[in-house]
Amino acid sequence: MPPPFVALLARLDAAYGGASHFARLKARLLAAFAVLMLLWVPFNALKIAWLQPPYMAWRLGFNLMVVVAASLALRWVWRGRLAWAGNGLAIAVIVPTHLLVLFAPEFLQPVSTGIQLLMIDMIFLLLAITFASRAVAVAVLAVVVVTMVSFHGRALAADPLPGTLRAAADTLVREGSLALLFMFCLGITLAWMIEAANRRSEQALVETRATNENLGRLVEERTRALAVATDQAQASARSKGEFLANMSHEIRTPLNGIIASADLIRRRRDLPPDAGEQVRVIAESGDLLLRLIDDILDWSKIEAGQLRLEHRAFELAPVLADTVSLLGPRASAAGIALNYSIAADVPTHVRADSHRLRQILLNLAGNAVKFTPAGGSVAITVTCEAGGERPVPSVRFAVTDTGIGMDAATQARIFERFTQADSSTTRRYGGTGLGLAISANLVRLLGGRLEVESAVGRGSVFSFAVPLPEVAPQAVPAAGPAPAATQLGLSLFVAEDNAVNRSLIAAQLRQLGCTCVFAHDGAEALEKLAEGPLPDAILMDCHMPRIDGWEAARRLRRWADEADAHRRAVAALPIIALTAAALADERQRCRDAGMNDFLAKPLRLADLERALAGVTRAAV
């Protein structure tokens, strides 16, 4: 469509912006019809001038009325007055035309005039039905009928016409009038049907808009509710994480005093045998309590979806050997045979999370030792599963015991949290009932499924198969010999707010041949480090009053940009975090604060020695 017409249509639609689509379409059609009438007039005037028919003045007057009516209709349409335009056009063309017919003095060719009048009436009647109101359309029909009857009486009936023309004239009046009447009824019916359909369509459109608005409001409300629920869930998760971190810190802090003190005392060579046994009980009880705390923390991380695996290359046999070595004394004391075997076709070096795999095996084998009576046996077997759809080898681990076994009902719920066979089992054997639930989830994260086969009085078999990609032996980093317990001779700065922990750390550092200076919080640490002698490394507790360890570490690292040479040297010192909240987020937070290493409480002498030996090697 040419651009001018597009602009005109856009202007016309703008005049009916608040109207329905049917009204806009009707306005377009009426404007087009008025333009056609204006274009028709010049051609009709030329025809009249060429043919020179009688009553030329009357004919030219009719054409002038058509021009006026069409022009007024266009003017009203452009101004948004659709009803005025339709009614005015119908009245302006029908009334003058029929007035000419009613008051014409004579008709030279009455039959021809009657035919022309019938054709004009049909056109103008359709015009009135389509664009005018119902009242105007009925009035136009009345004018047409009166004019037809009058014309018949004045022109056709009074004129002596031959037989054929007389029959034609009579037929014209009778059948023409009936045809106009039927056409009017049909047109009114069609117009009513179109308007009814338009009203229903508009009503449906209004309902659809209302539905869409309601839906939009519902979506908005649900979105807001979901956002609120998400914020609440995130706040709950943060609160839970903070609670776990605080609980871990609060429980591990006194536990650090128990385990570290027992560790120090056991290293003394002047202990009598009975005292040594008592210290061993204290140490083992502390380790048991620490394992229970770790189980609760692991389960909390599993529930929150925050447990992440750390895949790395390792040798499989030492994992089995470490498991048997750790459980060996307990099994030997209980009179239980504990052994392991690895099939020849199992890869020797694989890639997976060795820590979590060891945790699963320790849990399963530890349970097997716990629930097996004296004289029984526990065996850990490792085999390679052939075939399957997995692209990497699937290795099956099975822990078989000759213990008390379980019935079918117990097997169905054994992997649920806080579940044991019955309350008597808890009283007799201890434990939280979290171990198998944690193991089942860890196996799932590794890509397998933990299964059990058992019978009461005949023992149990816990097994799982996980994909373990084989790696070349040279890809496994060689484990160096453990550093000898030697005098490190380091000068250390320790920021620790707990008096018991300060006493224990001082005793541990003395055994390692180290000297230390203490600060009770982060603010005091910053003051002393800014002025005191330069240490070899900093041990920084994270949870302290006034300024915590993370903020203190960040401020120390910012000293690297200062002009003072002493502060720049302090900023380059290694910082080792000390915290009782041993969570993955805690470790990441320490790294983000600029700390180099992380030591979890309870602080064992071997772990402290390892961390400080690294400082020694870095300083050499």
PADREN-81248 format. One line per 5 residues: number of its first residue (from 1); their letters; for each residue x, y, z of C-alpha. Coordinates in Angstrom, 1 decimal. Example, Ala and Ser with C-alpha at 12.3 -4.5 7.8 and 13.67 -1.06 7.14 Angstrom:
% residues 2
1 = AS = 12.3 -4.5 7.8; 13.7 -1.1 7.1
% end
This chain:
% residues 620
1 = MPPPF = 0.0 0.0 0.0; 1.4 3.5 -0.9; 2.7 5.5 2.0; 0.1 8.3 1.7; -2.7 5.8 2.1
6 = VALLA = -1.0 4.2 5.0; -0.7 7.7 6.7; -4.4 8.4 6.0; -5.4 5.1 7.5; -3.2 5.7 10.5
11 = RLDAA = -4.8 9.1 11.0; -8.3 7.6 10.6; -7.5 4.9 13.1; -6.2 7.5 15.5; -9.6 9.2 15.5
16 = YGGAS = -11.2 6.0 16.7; -8.4 4.9 19.0; -10.8 4.1 21.9; -13.5 2.4 19.7; -13.8 -1.2 18.8
21 = HFARL = -12.2 -2.9 15.9; -15.6 -3.1 14.2; -16.1 0.6 14.5; -12.7 1.3 13.0; -13.4 -1.0 10.1
26 = KARLL = -16.8 0.6 9.6; -15.2 4.0 9.5; -12.7 2.8 6.9; -15.4 1.4 4.7; -17.6 4.6 5.0
31 = AAFAV = -14.6 6.8 4.1; -13.8 4.6 1.1; -17.5 4.7 -0.1; -17.6 8.5 0.2; -14.4 8.8 -1.8
36 = LMLLW = -15.9 6.5 -4.5; -19.0 8.7 -4.7; -16.8 11.8 -5.1; -14.9 10.0 -7.9; -18.2 8.9 -9.5
41 = VPFNA = -19.6 12.4 -9.8; -17.2 13.8 -12.5; -17.7 10.7 -14.7; -21.5 11.0 -14.3; -21.3 14.8 -15.2
46 = LKIAW = -19.3 14.0 -18.3; -21.8 11.4 -19.3; -24.7 13.9 -18.9; -22.9 16.5 -20.9; -22.2 14.1 -23.7
51 = LQPPY = -25.6 12.5 -23.9; -27.6 15.7 -23.3; -30.6 13.9 -21.6; -33.7 15.9 -20.6; -33.8 17.8 -17.3
56 = MAWRL = -30.0 18.4 -17.2; -30.4 21.0 -14.5; -32.2 18.5 -12.2; -29.5 15.9 -13.0; -26.6 18.2 -12.3
61 = GFNLM = -28.3 19.3 -9.0; -28.5 15.6 -8.0; -24.8 15.2 -8.6; -24.1 18.4 -6.6; -26.1 17.0 -3.7
66 = VVVAA = -24.0 13.8 -3.9; -20.8 15.8 -3.7; -22.0 17.8 -0.7; -23.2 14.6 1.1; -20.0 12.7 0.4
71 = SLALR = -17.8 15.7 1.5; -19.8 16.1 4.8; -19.5 12.4 5.4; -15.8 12.4 5.0; -15.5 15.5 7.3
76 = WVWRG = -17.5 13.8 10.0; -15.6 10.5 9.6; -12.2 12.2 10.0; -13.5 13.9 13.2; -14.6 10.7 14.8
81 = RLAWA = -18.4 11.2 14.3; -19.2 7.9 12.6; -22.9 8.0 13.4; -23.3 11.5 12.0; -21.4 10.5 8.9
86 = GNGLA = -23.5 7.4 8.2; -26.9 9.1 8.9; -26.0 12.3 7.1; -24.8 10.5 3.9; -27.9 8.3 3.8
91 = IAVIV = -30.3 11.2 4.2; -28.4 13.6 2.0; -28.5 11.3 -1.0; -31.9 9.7 -0.6; -34.1 12.7 0.2
96 = PTHLL = -33.1 15.1 -2.7; -33.2 12.3 -5.2; -36.7 11.2 -4.3; -37.9 14.8 -4.0; -36.9 15.2 -7.6
101 = VLFAP = -39.0 12.1 -8.5; -42.0 13.3 -6.5; -42.1 16.8 -7.9; -40.8 16.3 -11.4; -43.5 17.7 -13.9
106 = EFLQP = -43.2 14.8 -16.3; -41.3 11.7 -17.3; -40.4 11.2 -21.0; -39.4 7.6 -20.5; -41.2 6.4 -17.4
111 = VSTGI = -40.2 2.7 -17.6; -36.5 3.6 -18.0; -36.8 6.1 -15.2; -38.4 3.5 -13.0; -35.6 1.0 -13.6
116 = QLLMI = -33.0 3.7 -12.8; -34.9 4.6 -9.6; -35.0 0.9 -8.5; -31.3 0.6 -8.9; -30.6 3.8 -7.1
121 = DMIFL = -32.9 2.8 -4.3; -31.2 -0.6 -3.9; -27.8 1.1 -3.6; -28.9 3.8 -1.2; -31.0 1.3 0.9
126 = LLAIT = -27.8 -0.9 1.3; -25.9 2.3 2.2; -28.5 3.1 4.9; -28.5 -0.4 6.3; -24.7 -0.6 6.5
131 = FASRA = -23.8 2.9 7.8; -26.9 4.6 9.2; -28.8 3.9 12.4; -31.8 1.6 12.4; -34.2 4.5 12.6
136 = VAVAV = -32.7 6.3 9.6; -32.7 3.0 7.7; -36.4 2.5 8.3; -37.0 6.1 7.3; -35.1 5.6 4.1
141 = LAVVV = -37.2 2.5 3.4; -40.4 4.5 3.9; -39.2 7.2 1.5; -38.3 4.6 -1.1; -41.7 2.8 -0.9
146 = VTMVS = -43.7 6.1 -0.9; -41.6 7.3 -3.9; -42.2 4.0 -5.8; -45.9 4.1 -5.2; -46.2 7.7 -6.1
151 = FHGRA = -44.1 7.2 -9.3; -46.3 4.3 -10.3; -49.4 6.4 -9.9; -48.1 9.5 -11.6; -46.0 8.1 -14.3
156 = LAADP = -46.6 4.5 -15.0; -50.3 4.0 -14.4; -51.3 7.3 -16.1; -49.1 6.7 -19.2; -50.8 4.6 -21.9
161 = LPGTL = -48.1 1.9 -22.5; -48.1 -0.9 -25.0; -48.8 -4.5 -23.6; -45.3 -5.6 -23.0; -44.1 -2.3 -21.5
166 = RAAAD = -47.3 -2.2 -19.3; -46.5 -5.7 -17.9; -43.0 -4.6 -17.3; -44.1 -1.5 -15.5; -46.5 -3.3 -13.3
171 = TLVRE = -43.9 -6.0 -12.5; -41.3 -3.3 -11.8; -43.5 -1.8 -9.1; -44.8 -5.0 -7.5; -41.7 -7.1 -7.7
176 = GSLAL = -39.4 -4.2 -7.2; -41.1 -3.1 -4.0; -41.1 -6.7 -2.7; -37.4 -7.0 -3.6; -36.6 -3.8 -1.8
181 = LFMFC = -38.5 -5.0 1.2; -36.8 -8.4 1.3; -33.4 -6.8 0.7; -34.1 -4.5 3.6; -35.1 -7.3 5.9
186 = LGITL = -32.1 -9.5 4.8; -29.7 -6.5 5.2; -31.1 -5.6 8.6; -30.8 -9.3 9.7; -27.2 -9.5 8.5
191 = AWMIE = -26.3 -6.2 10.1; -27.8 -7.4 13.3; -25.9 -10.7 13.2; -22.6 -8.8 12.4; -23.2 -6.4 15.3
196 = AANRR = -24.1 -9.2 17.6; -21.0 -11.1 16.7; -19.0 -7.9 17.1; -20.5 -7.3 20.6; -19.8 -10.9 21.6
201 = SEQAL = -16.3 -10.5 20.2; -15.8 -7.3 22.1; -17.2 -8.9 25.3; -14.8 -11.9 24.8; -12.0 -9.4 24.3
206 = VETRA = -12.9 -7.6 27.5; -13.2 -10.9 29.4; -9.8 -12.0 27.9; -8.2 -8.7 29.0; -9.7 -9.0 32.4
211 = TNENL = -8.5 -12.6 32.6; -5.0 -11.6 31.5; -5.0 -8.8 34.0; -6.1 -11.2 36.7; -3.5 -13.7 35.5
216 = GRLVE = -0.9 -11.0 35.5; -1.8 -10.0 39.0; -1.7 -13.7 40.1; 1.6 -14.2 38.4; 2.9 -11.0 40.0
221 = ERTRA = 1.6 -12.1 43.4; 3.0 -15.6 43.1; 6.3 -14.1 41.9; 6.4 -11.8 44.9; 5.4 -14.7 47.2
226 = LAVAT = 8.1 -16.9 45.6; 10.6 -14.1 46.0; 9.6 -13.8 49.6; 9.8 -17.6 50.1; 13.1 -17.7 48.3
231 = DQAQA = 14.5 -14.9 50.5; 13.1 -16.6 53.6; 14.7 -19.9 52.5; 18.0 -18.2 51.8; 17.8 -16.4 55.1
236 = SARSK = 16.9 -19.8 56.8; 19.8 -21.4 55.0; 22.2 -18.6 56.1; 20.8 -18.8 59.6; 21.3 -22.6 59.6
241 = GEFLA = 24.8 -22.2 58.3; 25.6 -19.6 60.9; 24.1 -21.8 63.6; 26.1 -24.8 62.4; 29.3 -22.7 62.3
246 = NMSHE = 28.7 -21.3 65.7; 27.8 -24.6 67.2; 30.8 -26.2 65.6; 33.0 -23.4 67.0; 31.4 -23.6 70.5
251 = IRTPL = 31.7 -27.4 70.7; 35.1 -27.7 69.1; 36.6 -25.0 71.3; 36.4 -27.0 74.6; 37.0 -30.2 72.6
256 = NGIIA = 40.2 -28.7 71.5; 41.3 -28.5 75.1; 40.4 -32.1 75.7; 42.0 -33.6 72.6; 45.1 -31.3 72.5
261 = SADLI = 45.8 -31.8 76.2; 45.5 -35.6 75.8; 47.7 -35.5 72.8; 50.4 -33.5 74.8; 50.1 -35.8 77.8
266 = RRRRD = 50.4 -39.0 75.8; 53.8 -37.8 74.4; 55.2 -37.7 77.9; 57.5 -40.6 78.7; 57.2 -40.3 82.5
271 = LPPDA = 53.6 -41.4 82.7; 52.8 -44.5 84.7; 50.9 -47.3 82.8; 47.6 -46.7 84.5; 47.8 -42.9 83.8
276 = GEQVR = 48.7 -43.6 80.2; 45.6 -45.9 79.9; 43.4 -43.1 81.3; 44.8 -40.6 78.9; 44.2 -43.0 76.0
281 = VIAES = 40.5 -43.3 77.1; 40.3 -39.5 77.2; 41.8 -39.2 73.7; 39.7 -41.9 72.2; 36.5 -40.5 73.8
286 = GDLLL = 37.4 -37.0 72.4; 38.0 -38.5 68.9; 34.6 -40.3 69.1; 32.9 -37.1 70.1; 34.6 -35.3 67.2
291 = RLIDD = 33.4 -38.0 64.7; 29.8 -37.5 66.0; 30.1 -33.8 65.4; 31.5 -34.3 61.9; 28.7 -36.7 61.1
296 = ILDWS = 26.1 -34.1 62.1; 27.9 -31.4 60.0; 28.2 -33.7 57.0; 24.5 -34.5 57.1; 23.6 -30.8 57.4
301 = KIEAG = 25.7 -30.1 54.3; 24.1 -33.0 52.4; 20.6 -31.7 53.3; 21.5 -28.2 52.2; 23.0 -29.5 48.9
306 = QLRLE = 26.4 -27.9 49.9; 28.5 -31.1 50.0; 31.0 -31.0 47.1; 33.3 -33.8 46.0; 37.0 -33.1 45.4
311 = HRAFE = 38.2 -35.5 42.7; 41.9 -36.2 42.4; 44.2 -39.0 41.4; 45.2 -41.5 44.1; 46.3 -45.1 44.6
316 = LAPVL = 43.4 -47.4 45.7; 45.3 -49.9 47.8; 46.5 -47.5 50.5; 42.9 -46.4 51.1; 42.0 -49.9 52.0
321 = ADTVS = 45.2 -50.4 54.0; 44.5 -47.2 56.0; 41.0 -48.3 56.7; 42.1 -51.7 58.1; 45.0 -50.0 60.0
326 = LLGPR = 42.7 -47.5 61.7; 40.1 -50.1 62.6; 42.7 -52.9 63.3; 43.3 -52.2 67.1; 39.5 -52.0 67.8
331 = ASAAG = 38.9 -55.3 65.9; 41.8 -57.0 67.5; 40.7 -56.0 71.0; 37.2 -57.4 70.2; 38.6 -60.6 68.9
336 = IALNY = 37.5 -60.0 65.3; 39.5 -60.9 62.2; 39.7 -57.8 59.9; 41.2 -58.1 56.4; 40.8 -56.7 52.8
341 = SIAAD = 41.5 -58.0 49.3; 41.6 -56.3 45.9; 41.0 -58.3 42.7; 43.8 -58.4 40.2; 41.8 -56.6 37.4
346 = VPTHV = 41.0 -53.6 39.6; 42.8 -50.4 38.5; 45.6 -49.5 40.9; 45.4 -45.8 40.3; 42.1 -44.0 39.9
351 = RADSH = 40.5 -40.6 40.1; 37.8 -39.8 42.6; 37.3 -38.2 46.0; 39.6 -40.4 48.1; 38.6 -38.7 51.3
356 = RLRQI = 34.9 -39.5 50.9; 35.6 -43.0 49.7; 37.7 -43.6 52.8; 34.9 -42.1 54.9; 32.4 -44.6 53.4
361 = LLNLA = 34.6 -47.6 53.9; 35.5 -46.5 57.5; 31.8 -46.1 58.3; 30.8 -49.5 56.8; 33.7 -51.4 58.2
366 = GNAVK = 33.4 -49.6 61.6; 29.8 -50.7 61.8; 30.7 -54.2 60.8; 33.3 -54.4 63.6; 30.8 -52.8 66.1
371 = FTPAG = 28.0 -55.3 65.3; 30.1 -58.4 65.0; 30.7 -60.6 68.2; 34.0 -61.9 69.3; 35.3 -64.7 67.0
376 = GSVAI = 33.7 -63.3 64.0; 35.2 -61.7 60.9; 34.9 -58.6 58.7; 36.2 -58.6 55.1; 36.5 -55.7 52.6
381 = TVTCE = 36.6 -56.9 49.0; 37.2 -54.8 45.9; 36.3 -56.2 42.5; 35.9 -54.8 38.9; 32.5 -55.1 37.3
386 = AGGER = 32.7 -56.0 33.6; 30.3 -54.6 30.9; 27.6 -52.1 31.6; 26.8 -48.9 29.9; 29.3 -46.7 31.8
391 = PVPSV = 32.2 -45.3 29.8; 34.6 -45.8 32.7; 35.3 -49.0 34.8; 32.9 -49.6 37.7; 34.5 -50.8 40.9
396 = RFAVT = 32.5 -52.7 43.5; 33.3 -52.4 47.2; 31.7 -54.9 49.6; 32.0 -55.1 53.4; 31.0 -58.5 54.7
401 = DTGIG = 30.6 -59.4 58.3; 29.4 -62.3 60.4; 27.6 -60.1 62.9; 24.1 -59.9 64.3; 22.4 -59.2 60.9
406 = MDAAT = 19.1 -57.5 60.2; 15.5 -58.5 59.3; 13.8 -57.2 56.1; 11.9 -54.4 58.0; 15.2 -53.0 59.4
411 = QARIF = 16.9 -53.2 56.0; 14.1 -51.2 54.4; 14.8 -48.2 56.7; 18.5 -48.7 57.6; 19.6 -45.8 55.3
416 = ERFTQ = 17.2 -43.3 56.9; 18.8 -40.7 59.2; 18.9 -41.4 63.0; 17.9 -45.0 62.3; 19.3 -48.2 64.0
421 = ADSST = 17.7 -51.6 64.4; 15.9 -50.6 67.6; 16.5 -48.5 70.7; 18.3 -51.4 72.4; 20.9 -51.3 69.6
426 = TRRYG = 21.6 -47.6 70.3; 21.9 -48.3 74.0; 24.2 -51.3 73.5; 26.4 -50.2 70.6; 26.0 -46.4 70.6
431 = GTGLG = 26.1 -44.1 67.6; 23.8 -41.4 66.2; 22.3 -43.5 63.4; 23.6 -41.0 60.8; 26.5 -43.0 59.5
436 = LAISA = 24.7 -45.1 56.9; 22.5 -42.2 55.8; 25.6 -40.2 55.1; 27.4 -43.1 53.4; 24.4 -43.7 51.2
441 = NLVRL = 24.3 -40.1 50.1; 28.1 -40.0 49.5; 27.9 -43.2 47.4; 25.1 -41.4 45.4; 27.3 -38.4 44.8
446 = LGGRL = 30.1 -40.7 43.7; 27.7 -42.2 41.1; 26.6 -45.4 42.8; 24.0 -46.9 45.1; 24.6 -48.4 48.5
451 = EVESA = 22.9 -51.8 48.9; 22.5 -54.3 51.7; 21.9 -58.0 52.0; 21.4 -59.4 55.5; 19.8 -62.1 57.6
456 = VGRGS = 19.3 -62.2 61.3; 22.1 -64.1 63.0; 24.0 -64.6 59.8; 25.7 -61.3 59.2; 25.4 -58.6 56.5
461 = VFSFA = 26.9 -57.5 53.2; 27.0 -53.8 52.4; 28.1 -53.1 48.8; 28.2 -50.3 46.2; 29.7 -49.9 42.8
466 = VPLPE = 31.0 -46.5 41.6; 32.8 -45.5 38.4; 36.5 -44.9 39.0; 38.4 -43.7 35.9; 41.9 -45.2 35.7
471 = VAPQA = 44.9 -42.9 35.6; 48.5 -43.5 34.9; 50.7 -44.2 38.0; 52.8 -41.1 37.2; 49.8 -38.9 37.4
476 = VPAAG = 49.5 -39.7 41.2; 51.6 -37.2 43.2; 54.2 -39.1 45.2; 53.6 -38.9 49.0; 56.8 -37.7 50.7
481 = PAPAA = 57.9 -39.0 54.0; 56.2 -37.5 57.0; 58.3 -34.7 58.5; 60.2 -35.7 61.6; 59.1 -34.2 64.9
486 = TQLGL = 62.0 -31.7 65.0; 62.7 -28.4 66.6; 61.5 -25.9 64.1; 62.9 -22.9 65.8; 60.3 -20.4 64.5
491 = SLFVA = 59.1 -17.2 66.0; 55.3 -17.0 65.8; 52.6 -14.5 66.5; 49.4 -16.0 67.7; 46.0 -14.2 67.9
496 = EDNAV = 43.7 -16.3 70.1; 40.9 -15.1 72.5; 40.4 -18.3 74.5; 42.8 -18.7 77.5; 42.7 -22.5 77.4
501 = NRSLI = 43.6 -22.5 73.7; 46.4 -20.1 74.3; 47.9 -22.3 77.0; 47.6 -25.4 74.8; 49.0 -23.7 71.7
506 = AAQLR = 52.0 -22.4 73.8; 52.7 -25.9 75.0; 52.5 -27.4 71.5; 54.8 -24.7 70.1; 57.3 -25.3 72.9
511 = QLGCT = 57.4 -29.0 71.9; 58.2 -27.9 68.4; 60.9 -25.6 69.5; 59.0 -22.4 68.7; 58.6 -19.2 70.5
516 = CVFAH = 55.4 -17.1 70.4; 53.8 -13.8 71.2; 50.0 -13.7 71.9; 47.2 -11.2 71.2; 43.8 -11.6 72.6
521 = DGAEA = 41.8 -10.3 69.6; 42.3 -8.9 66.1; 42.6 -5.3 67.2; 45.5 -6.1 69.6; 47.1 -8.2 66.9
526 = LEKLA = 47.2 -5.3 64.5; 48.6 -3.0 67.2; 51.4 -5.4 68.2; 52.3 -6.4 64.6; 52.5 -2.8 63.6
531 = EGPLP = 55.2 -2.0 66.2; 56.7 -5.3 67.5; 59.4 -7.6 66.0; 58.7 -9.4 62.8; 57.6 -13.1 63.3
536 = DAILM = 58.1 -15.9 60.9; 54.4 -16.6 60.6; 51.0 -15.6 62.1; 48.5 -18.0 63.6; 45.1 -16.3 63.5
541 = DCHMP = 42.0 -17.4 65.2; 38.9 -16.5 63.2; 36.2 -15.9 65.9; 37.5 -13.1 68.2; 35.9 -10.1 69.8
546 = RIDGW = 36.3 -6.5 68.5; 38.0 -7.4 65.2; 37.7 -11.0 64.1; 40.5 -12.9 62.3; 39.1 -12.4 58.8
551 = EAARR = 39.0 -8.7 59.1; 42.4 -8.6 60.7; 43.9 -10.7 57.9; 42.3 -8.4 55.3; 43.8 -5.3 57.0
556 = LRRWA = 47.2 -6.9 57.2; 47.2 -7.7 53.5; 46.3 -4.1 52.8; 49.6 -3.0 54.5; 51.4 -4.2 51.4
561 = DEADA = 50.6 -0.8 49.7; 51.8 1.4 52.6; 55.1 3.3 52.7; 56.3 1.8 56.0; 58.8 -1.0 55.3
566 = HRRAV = 57.9 -2.9 58.5; 54.2 -3.0 57.6; 55.0 -4.2 54.1; 57.0 -7.0 55.6; 54.2 -8.0 57.9
571 = AALPI = 51.8 -8.0 55.0; 53.9 -10.6 53.3; 54.0 -13.0 56.2; 52.1 -16.4 55.9; 48.8 -16.4 57.9
576 = IALTA = 47.5 -19.7 59.1; 43.8 -19.7 60.2; 42.8 -21.3 63.4; 39.1 -22.0 63.7; 36.7 -24.4 65.4
581 = AALAD = 34.1 -24.1 62.6; 35.5 -26.7 60.2; 33.1 -26.0 57.3; 33.9 -25.7 53.6; 32.5 -22.1 53.6
586 = ERQRC = 34.8 -21.3 56.5; 37.8 -22.5 54.5; 36.8 -20.4 51.5; 36.2 -17.4 53.7; 39.7 -17.7 55.1
591 = RDAGM = 41.2 -17.9 51.6; 39.1 -14.9 50.5; 40.5 -12.9 53.5; 44.1 -13.6 52.4; 45.0 -16.5 54.7
596 = NDFLA = 47.5 -19.1 53.4; 46.5 -22.2 55.4; 43.8 -23.5 57.5; 43.9 -25.6 60.8; 40.7 -26.9 62.3
601 = KPLRL = 40.3 -27.3 66.0; 40.8 -29.6 67.9; 44.4 -28.7 67.0; 46.7 -31.8 66.9; 50.4 -31.4 67.2
606 = ADLER = 51.0 -33.3 64.0; 48.8 -31.0 62.0; 50.4 -27.9 63.6; 53.9 -29.4 62.8; 52.9 -30.0 59.2
611 = ALAGV = 51.7 -26.4 58.7; 54.7 -24.9 60.3; 57.1 -27.2 58.5; 55.7 -25.7 55.3; 56.6 -22.3 56.6
616 = TRAAV = 60.1 -23.5 57.4; 60.5 -24.9 53.9; 59.2 -21.7 52.4; 61.7 -19.7 54.4; 64.7 -21.7 53.5
% end
